[in-house]
Amino acid sequence: MSSLGLLFVLCAVFCTGTAVAQSTPLSGNALTSAAAPLSNQFVEQEFLPVEQAYPLAVEPLSDNSVLLVWQMPPGYYLYQHAFRFEFFQGDESTKLTPEFPPAIVREDEFFGRVEVYYDGVDIELVTPGPIAGGQLRVTSQGCADAGLCYPPRTQTFAIDQNGNVSELDTPARRAPVSSPLMSTSAPGQGLLFMMLLAFAGGIILNLMPCVLPILSLKVLGFASAPAHQRRQHGWLYSAGVVLSFLLVAGILLGLRGAGQAIGWGFQLQSPGFVIGLAYLFVVMGLALSGVVELGSRFMNLGSDLAQSGGSAGSFFTGVLAVVVASPCTAPFMGTALGYALVQPPAQGLSVFAALGAGMAAPMLLLSYSDTARKYLPRPGIWMERLKQALAFPLYATAVWLFWVAGRQTSVDVMAATLFGALLIALGLWLWRGAFLAKSTALACLVLAVVLGAWRPAQLGNNDSALPPGTVAYTPESLSQLIADGQPVFVDVTADWCITCLANERAVLLTNTVQEAFRDAGVTYMIADWTDYDPIIADFVASHGRSGIPLYVLYHGAQAPTVLPQLLRTQTVLSALERVAKS
């Protein structure tokens, strides 16, 4: 067994049990009616048939006008832009454009600013001639706050000479609607559209800072590998990525089905997993620095890529790429994963498979592209220098993971695991020696695992002070602020979420945005999901997400605005301007 294989076995001792240790039942806490409904869409949930969700009554007002009245239950809304009205009188048809009543503005992550109606809406239509003896065709589309949307619905009403209204039995009306599809106003959505979103999100995951060093090492091998070996390694890497995503999906769907409140990146809420991952990055960095040689049976990250023994290395590099990408939710991933986790297993796994295919696509394309290969530098001493240089991003990632583990536990645990990392370096260095040296090395590795698994009898409160001008999230405080008409910005973040930290440093905690929060009278509330918290998991799930970052702007009883996952200063300022105007 190679040294890295030994380390994998030892780390598994304290990395396992993550889901068991932290999969507690979902909290029943919820916001009051002043806020948007927070029913958890990721546990077993029933959605109303479209007839009950959006009942429509048609009332003639005069000879040439009619009133349409919708009354929706709480948590359901209609899109203003999706309405279509057409009046038929004999062989003539006329499209009607009414004056819509004021609507509530929502910021959609992919389709921009939309206007919607909650609770109900009355729309008056004026026809060019008498309504008696005519037919009215009405198209509408609505969604539920829990994250699922219904397909567009068309209803046809006949109005007789006495002004009586009856709905005609159209094919759309007869179609089964008990299982709403994930759909919005854009055509062609549903499973295929969500798979396309997931594929795009997977491509973006390749740009995450933890993934780039690993992929760069694989790309180095393409500079000298024959074409058939490049393609072989490309497919093996892709298989590792896709199968890893399917494994994660199976665990997520299984735990969700059992009623557990977990989301994307849930494994990083376990200090044991974080410490094990940090140890792994230390070992990889030492290998790149030339301190230790790792056997190609387990993880082949360097120039051995082109050798016949590197097949397992390509596969496990794909596995590792998925593991280190999990701290982030790339753009387009949020909606796709939220959709996947409420679908039947086959559809949910299809979305995760598309996510893996997107992440694997650039590497697979490079393995086949002769054009891309022409731009790769010729093999030389620079490859060894670059390989050694790439060790330092891995060391930096390990330091960050140790910091996350310290935030989750205590500074004593962080110090112990750092000493454990030192013992790992010593053990791997000694492993090259004779029997006595190997025995000492094994003792060092075992002690490193013991230190990684150690926790003080009483963990102190390791929570650092919140940034100035912010408050901690609780459902009760959020409900009270909303009931008082106070605008609230909720930032769901975690120390292991790289995108969250980048958004906070570059946008949210800047003087410009903080001053805009104060000017608009907005309370900045932070929900820290670094550690497992079913209450925060419930909040995330209620907004149709399975991962973070999540940014929600509340203003009174109005529907909350969900901001994009990658923030720009202007995006936040525009949302705050709308709050100030209202």
C-alpha positions in Angstrom: 0.0 0.0 0.0 1.4 3.4 -0.9 1.7 6.2 1.6 -1.3 8.1 0.3 -3.4 5.0 0.3 -2.5 4.5 4.0 -3.4 8.1 4.7 -6.8 7.6 3.0 -7.6 4.7 5.2 -6.6 6.5 8.4 -8.5 9.7 7.5 -11.6 7.6 6.9 -11.7 6.8 10.6 -12.8 10.3 11.5 -14.2 11.5 8.3 -17.0 9.0 8.2 -20.3 9.4 10.1 -20.9 12.9 8.9 -24.5 12.4 7.9 -25.2 10.2 10.9 -23.8 12.7 13.4 -25.5 15.7 12.0 -28.7 14.5 10.4 -31.1 15.7 13.1 -34.8 16.1 12.4 -36.0 19.2 10.6 -36.9 22.0 12.9 -40.5 23.1 12.9 -39.7 26.8 13.3 -41.3 29.0 10.7 -41.9 32.6 10.1 -45.2 34.3 10.8 -47.6 35.1 8.1 -46.0 38.6 7.7 -43.2 37.0 5.8 -43.3 34.8 2.7 -44.3 31.2 3.5 -41.5 29.0 4.5 -42.8 25.5 3.8 -39.9 23.2 3.2 -40.1 22.0 -0.4 -37.4 19.5 0.0 -39.3 17.2 2.4 -42.6 15.5 1.4 -44.9 18.3 0.2 -48.2 18.5 -1.6 -48.9 21.2 -4.2 -52.4 22.3 -5.1 -53.9 21.4 -8.4 -53.9 24.4 -10.8 -57.7 24.8 -10.4 -57.4 25.2 -6.7 -54.2 27.3 -6.8 -55.5 29.8 -9.3 -59.4 29.7 -9.4 -60.7 32.2 -11.9 -64.2 33.8 -11.8 -65.6 35.8 -14.8 -68.2 38.4 -14.1 -69.8 40.6 -16.9 -69.9 44.2 -15.8 -71.7 45.8 -18.8 -72.5 45.1 -22.5 -68.8 45.3 -23.5 -66.8 44.8 -20.3 -66.0 41.8 -18.1 -64.2 41.4 -14.8 -61.7 38.6 -14.2 -61.2 37.7 -10.5 -58.4 35.4 -9.2 -58.2 34.5 -5.5 -55.0 32.6 -4.7 -54.2 30.8 -1.4 -51.1 32.0 0.6 -47.8 31.4 -1.0 -49.1 31.3 -4.7 -48.7 34.1 -7.2 -49.3 35.0 -10.8 -47.0 36.6 -13.3 -48.2 39.8 -14.8 -46.3 39.4 -18.1 -47.8 35.9 -18.6 -51.4 37.1 -19.0 -52.9 36.9 -22.5 -56.5 37.8 -23.3 -58.4 37.1 -26.6 -62.0 37.7 -27.4 -63.9 35.8 -30.1 -67.1 37.1 -31.7 -68.2 35.0 -34.6 -65.2 34.6 -37.0 -63.4 37.6 -35.6 -60.9 37.6 -32.8 -59.4 40.5 -30.9 -56.5 40.6 -28.5 -57.2 42.6 -25.4 -54.7 44.6 -23.4 -56.1 45.8 -20.1 -54.7 48.3 -17.6 -53.1 46.1 -15.0 -53.4 46.9 -11.3 -50.2 47.6 -9.4 -48.1 44.5 -8.8 -45.2 43.4 -6.6 -41.7 43.4 -8.1 -39.5 40.3 -7.8 -35.9 40.0 -8.9 -35.5 36.7 -10.7 -32.0 35.2 -10.7 -32.1 34.4 -14.4 -35.0 36.4 -16.0 -34.5 39.7 -14.3 -37.2 41.9 -12.9 -40.7 40.5 -13.0 -44.0 41.8 -11.5 -46.4 39.3 -9.8 -49.7 39.2 -7.9 -50.1 37.6 -4.5 -53.4 36.7 -2.8 -55.6 37.8 -5.7 -56.0 40.2 -8.6 -58.9 41.8 -10.4 -58.6 42.6 -14.1 -61.2 44.4 -16.2 -61.4 43.8 -19.9 -63.1 46.0 -22.4 -64.2 44.3 -25.6 -64.7 46.1 -29.0 -68.3 44.9 -29.2 -71.0 43.3 -27.1 -69.8 40.4 -25.0 -73.1 38.4 -25.3 -72.6 35.4 -27.6 -68.8 35.7 -27.5 -66.0 33.6 -26.1 -63.1 34.8 -23.9 -59.8 33.0 -23.9 -57.5 33.7 -20.9 -53.9 32.5 -20.5 -52.1 32.8 -17.2 -49.2 31.3 -15.3 -48.3 31.1 -11.7 -45.8 29.8 -9.2 -45.6 28.8 -5.6 -43.2 30.3 -3.1 -41.9 26.8 -2.3 -40.1 26.9 -5.7 -42.2 25.0 -8.1 -44.1 26.7 -11.0 -47.0 25.6 -13.1 -47.0 25.5 -16.9 -49.0 28.2 -18.7 -52.7 27.6 -18.4 -55.3 28.6 -21.0 -59.0 28.8 -20.2 -61.9 29.5 -22.5 -65.2 31.0 -21.3 -68.5 31.3 -23.3 -70.9 34.1 -22.6 -74.5 33.6 -23.7 -77.1 36.2 -24.6 -78.3 36.4 -21.0 -74.8 37.2 -19.7 -74.3 33.7 -18.2 -70.7 32.5 -18.2 -69.6 28.9 -18.6 -66.1 27.5 -18.9 -65.5 25.3 -22.0 -63.9 21.9 -21.6 -60.6 22.6 -23.4 -57.7 20.1 -23.7 -55.6 22.2 -21.4 -58.3 21.9 -18.8 -58.6 18.2 -19.1 -54.8 17.7 -18.8 -53.6 16.3 -15.5 -52.1 19.1 -13.4 -51.5 17.5 -10.0 -47.7 17.5 -10.4 -46.6 21.0 -11.4 -43.4 21.3 -13.4 -40.5 23.6 -12.7 -41.3 26.3 -15.3 -41.4 30.0 -15.7 -42.4 32.2 -18.5 -39.5 31.1 -20.7 -40.5 28.3 -23.0 -38.8 24.9 -23.0 -38.2 24.7 -19.3 -38.6 21.6 -17.2 -36.2 18.8 -16.9 -34.2 19.6 -20.0 -33.9 23.3 -19.1 -32.7 22.4 -15.6 -30.2 20.0 -17.0 -28.9 22.8 -19.3 -28.6 25.1 -16.2 -26.8 22.4 -14.3 -24.4 21.8 -17.2 -23.5 25.5 -17.4 -23.0 25.6 -13.6 -20.7 22.6 -13.9 -18.5 24.4 -16.4 -18.2 27.4 -14.1 -17.1 25.1 -11.2 -13.8 24.5 -13.0 -12.9 28.2 -12.2 -13.1 27.7 -8.5 -9.7 28.4 -6.8 -9.5 24.9 -5.2 -10.2 23.1 -8.4 -7.8 25.0 -10.7 -4.5 23.7 -9.3 -5.7 20.1 -9.7 -6.9 20.6 -13.2 -3.7 22.4 -14.1 -1.7 19.4 -13.3 -3.8 17.2 -15.5 -3.4 19.7 -18.3 0.4 19.5 -17.9 0.2 15.9 -18.9 -1.5 16.7 -22.2 1.7 18.5 -23.3 3.5 15.2 -23.8 1.0 12.4 -23.8 0.0 10.6 -27.0 -3.5 11.2 -28.4 -5.0 7.9 -27.3 -3.7 8.3 -23.8 -5.0 11.9 -23.5 -8.5 10.7 -24.5 -8.3 7.7 -22.2 -7.4 9.9 -19.2 -10.1 12.5 -20.3 -12.8 9.8 -20.2 -11.6 8.4 -16.9 -11.5 11.8 -15.3 -15.0 12.5 -16.6 -16.2 9.2 -15.2 -14.8 10.1 -11.8 -16.6 13.5 -11.9 -20.0 12.2 -13.0 -20.0 9.2 -10.7 -19.0 11.4 -7.7 -21.9 13.8 -8.4 -24.3 10.8 -8.7 -23.0 9.5 -5.4 -23.5 12.9 -3.7 -27.0 13.1 -5.3 -27.9 9.7 -4.0 -26.9 10.6 -0.5 -28.7 14.0 -0.6 -31.9 12.6 -2.1 -31.8 9.7 0.4 -31.4 12.0 3.4 -33.9 14.5 2.1 -36.4 11.7 1.6 -35.8 10.7 5.3 -36.7 14.3 6.3 -33.2 15.6 6.9 -32.5 19.3 6.4 -29.2 19.3 4.4 -28.0 21.0 1.3 -25.2 21.2 -1.2 -21.8 21.3 0.6 -23.3 19.6 3.6 -20.2 17.5 4.2 -18.1 20.6 4.9 -20.4 21.2 8.0 -18.6 18.3 9.6 -15.3 19.3 11.2 -14.0 15.8 10.7 -14.5 15.9 7.0 -12.9 19.4 6.8 -9.8 18.2 8.7 -9.5 15.1 6.6 -9.7 17.2 3.4 -7.1 19.6 4.8 -4.7 16.7 5.5 -5.2 15.5 2.0 -4.3 18.9 0.5 -1.2 18.9 2.7 -0.1 15.5 1.3 -0.8 16.6 -2.3 1.2 19.8 -1.7 4.2 17.8 -0.3 4.0 15.5 -3.3 4.2 18.4 -5.7 7.0 19.9 -3.8 9.0 16.7 -4.2 9.1 15.9 -0.5 7.4 12.6 -1.0 6.6 10.4 -4.0 3.0 9.1 -4.2 2.2 5.9 -5.9 0.2 6.1 -9.1 -2.3 3.5 -7.9 -4.2 6.1 -5.9 -3.6 9.7 -7.0 -1.5 10.6 -10.0 -1.3 14.3 -10.2 2.0 15.0 -11.9 4.1 13.9 -14.9 3.0 10.2 -14.5 -0.3 11.1 -16.2 0.8 9.6 -19.5 2.0 6.3 -17.9 -0.1 3.2 -18.1 -0.4 3.1 -14.3 -2.1 6.5 -14.2 -5.6 5.4 -15.0 -6.7 5.2 -11.4 -5.1 8.6 -10.9 -7.2 10.2 -13.6 -10.4 8.7 -12.1 -9.6 9.8 -8.5 -8.6 13.3 -9.7 -12.2 13.6 -11.0 -13.4 12.5 -7.6 -11.2 14.9 -5.8 -12.3 17.8 -8.1 -15.9 17.2 -7.1 -15.0 17.1 -3.4 -13.0 20.4 -3.5 -15.7 22.1 -5.6 -18.4 21.5 -3.0 -17.8 24.7 -1.0 -19.3 26.7 -3.8 -22.6 27.0 -5.6 -21.8 28.3 -9.1 -24.3 30.5 -11.0 -27.1 28.5 -12.5 -26.6 25.7 -10.0 -28.9 27.0 -7.3 -32.2 26.7 -9.3 -31.1 23.4 -10.9 -30.2 21.7 -7.7 -33.3 23.0 -6.0 -35.3 21.5 -8.8 -33.4 18.2 -8.7 -34.0 17.6 -5.0 -37.8 17.8 -5.2 -38.1 15.6 -8.3 -38.4 11.8 -8.6 -35.1 10.1 -8.2 -34.6 9.5 -11.9 -35.1 13.1 -12.8 -33.0 14.4 -9.8 -30.1 12.1 -10.7 -30.3 13.3 -14.4 -29.8 16.9 -13.2 -26.8 15.9 -11.1 -25.4 13.9 -14.0 -25.7 17.0 -16.2 -23.8 19.0 -13.5 -21.0 16.5 -13.6 -20.9 16.4 -17.3 -20.6 20.2 -17.4 -17.7 20.1 -14.9 -15.9 17.3 -16.9 -16.6 18.9 -20.4 -13.6 21.3 -20.5 -11.1 18.6 -19.6 -12.7 16.1 -22.0 -12.7 18.7 -24.8 -9.1 19.4 -24.2 -8.2 15.7 -24.4 -9.7 15.6 -27.9 -8.8 19.0 -29.3 -5.7 19.0 -31.4 -6.1 22.8 -31.8 -6.0 23.3 -28.0 -3.0 21.0 -27.8 -1.1 23.3 -30.2 -1.3 26.1 -27.7 0.2 24.0 -24.9 3.9 24.7 -24.4 6.5 22.1 -25.3 7.6 19.7 -22.5 10.6 20.9 -20.5 12.0 21.8 -17.2 9.3 24.4 -16.8 6.8 21.6 -16.1 8.7 20.6 -13.0 9.0 24.2 -11.8 5.3 24.8 -12.5 4.3 21.6 -10.7 6.3 22.8 -7.6 4.7 26.2 -7.8 1.2 24.7 -7.9 1.9 23.2 -4.5 1.5 26.6 -2.8 -2.2 27.0 -3.8 -2.8 23.6 -2.2 -1.0 24.6 1.0 -3.1 27.8 1.0 -6.3 25.8 0.6 -5.2 23.5 3.5 -4.6 26.6 5.7 -8.1 27.9 4.9 -9.6 24.5 5.7 -7.8 24.4 9.1 -9.2 27.9 9.8 -12.7 26.6 8.9 -12.3 23.7 11.3 -11.1 26.1 14.0 -14.2 28.3 13.4 -16.4 25.2 13.7 -14.7 23.9 16.9 -12.1 25.9 18.7 -8.6 27.3 18.3 -7.3 24.3 20.4 -8.6 21.9 17.7 -7.1 24.0 15.0 -3.7 24.0 16.7 -3.9 20.2 17.2 -4.7 19.6 13.6 -1.9 21.8 12.4 0.4 19.8 14.6 -1.1 16.7 13.0 -0.3 18.1 9.5 3.3 18.5 10.7 3.3 14.8 11.8 2.0 13.8 8.4 4.8 15.6 6.7 7.3 13.9 9.0 5.7 10.5 8.6 5.7 10.7 4.8 9.3 11.8 4.8 10.3 8.8 7.0 8.3 6.4 5.0 11.1 6.2 2.4 13.4 4.6 5.0 13.9 1.1 6.3 11.6 -0.9 8.7 12.3 1.2 11.8 11.7 4.5 9.8 8.5 3.1 8.4 7.3 2.1 11.9 8.0 5.6 13.1 6.2 7.0 10.1 3.2 4.8 10.7 3.1 6.0 14.4 3.2 9.7 13.2 0.3 9.1 10.8 -1.8 7.4 13.4 -1.1 10.2 15.9 -2.0 12.8 13.2 -5.4 11.1 12.8 -5.9 11.0 16.5 -5.2 14.7 16.8 -7.6 15.4 13.9 -10.3 13.4 15.7 -9.7 15.0 19.1 -12.2 17.4 20.5 -12.0 19.2 23.9 -14.5 17.9 26.5 -16.2 21.3 26.4 -15.9 23.3 23.3 -15.9 27.0 24.0 -17.9 29.5 22.1 -15.8 30.1 19.0 -18.2 32.5 17.3 -16.4 35.7 16.4 -18.2 39.0 16.6 -20.5 39.8 13.7 -19.4 42.6 11.3 -20.4 46.0 12.5 -23.9 47.0 11.6 -25.2 43.4 11.3 -27.3 41.2 13.5 -27.6 37.4 13.9 -30.4 35.6 12.1 -33.2 33.9 14.1 -36.7 33.2 12.7 -38.3 35.1 15.6 -36.3 38.3 15.1 -36.8 38.2 11.3 -40.6 37.7 11.8 -40.7 40.6 14.2 -38.8 43.0 12.0 -41.1 42.1 9.0 -44.2 42.6 11.1 -42.9 46.0 12.1 -42.5 47.0 8.5 -38.7 47.0 8.8 -36.8 46.1 5.6 -34.3 43.2 6.2 -31.5 41.8 4.2 -30.7 38.2 5.1 -27.2 36.9 4.1 -26.9 33.1 4.4 -23.2 32.5 4.5 -20.6 30.0 5.8 -16.9 30.1 6.3 -16.4 27.1 3.9 -18.3 28.9 1.2 -15.8 30.6 -1.1 -18.4 32.5 -3.1 -20.0 33.8 0.1 -16.7 35.2 1.4 -15.9 36.8 -2.0 -19.3 38.5 -2.2 -18.9 39.8 1.4 -15.4 41.2 0.8 -16.1 42.6 -2.6 -19.6 43.9 -2.2 -21.7 43.5 0.9 -19.2 44.7 3.5 -17.8 47.6 1.5 -18.4 51.1 2.7 -20.6 51.9 -0.3 -23.1 49.1 0.3 -23.0 49.4 4.1 -23.9 53.1 3.7 -26.7 52.2 1.3 -28.1 49.8 3.9 -28.1 52.5 6.5 -29.7 55.1 4.2 -32.5 52.7 3.3 -33.1 51.7 6.9 -32.3 48.0 6.1 -31.3 45.6 8.9 -28.4 43.4 7.7 -29.0 39.9 9.2 -26.4 37.2 8.9 -27.4 33.5 9.0 -24.1 31.6 9.6 -24.4 28.1 8.2 -20.7 27.1 8.9 -22.0 24.5 11.4 -25.0 22.3 10.7 -28.2 24.2 11.6 -31.6 22.7 10.6 -33.3 26.1 11.1 -31.1 27.8 8.6 -31.4 24.7 6.3 -35.2 25.1 6.5 -34.8 28.8 5.6 -32.6 28.0 2.6 -35.0 25.3 1.3 -38.0 27.6 1.7 -36.5 29.8 -1.0 -36.0 26.9 -3.5 -32.3 26.5 -2.9 -30.2 23.6 -1.7 -26.9 25.5 -1.3 -25.5 28.9 -0.5 -24.9 31.8 -0.9 -28.5 33.0 -0.5 -29.4 36.7 -0.3 -33.0 37.7 0.5 -34.3 41.2 0.8 -37.6 41.6 2.8 -39.8 44.6 2.9 -42.9 44.3 5.0 -45.6 41.9 3.8 -44.4 42.2 0.2 -42.9 39.2 -1.5 -39.2 38.9 -0.8 -36.5 39.6 -3.4 -33.9 36.9 -3.9 -30.7 38.3 -5.3 -28.2 36.5 -7.6 -25.5 34.3 -6.1 -22.7 36.3 -7.7 -23.2 39.8 -6.5 -22.3 43.1 -8.0 -22.5 46.4 -6.1 -25.0 47.8 -8.6 -27.3 44.8 -8.2 -27.5 45.4 -4.4 -27.9 49.2 -4.8 -30.7 48.8 -7.3 -32.6 46.5 -5.0 -32.2 48.9 -2.1 -33.4 51.8 -4.3 -36.6 50.0 -4.9 -37.1 49.5 -1.2 -36.5 53.2 -0.5 -39.0 54.2 -3.2 -41.7 51.9 -1.8 
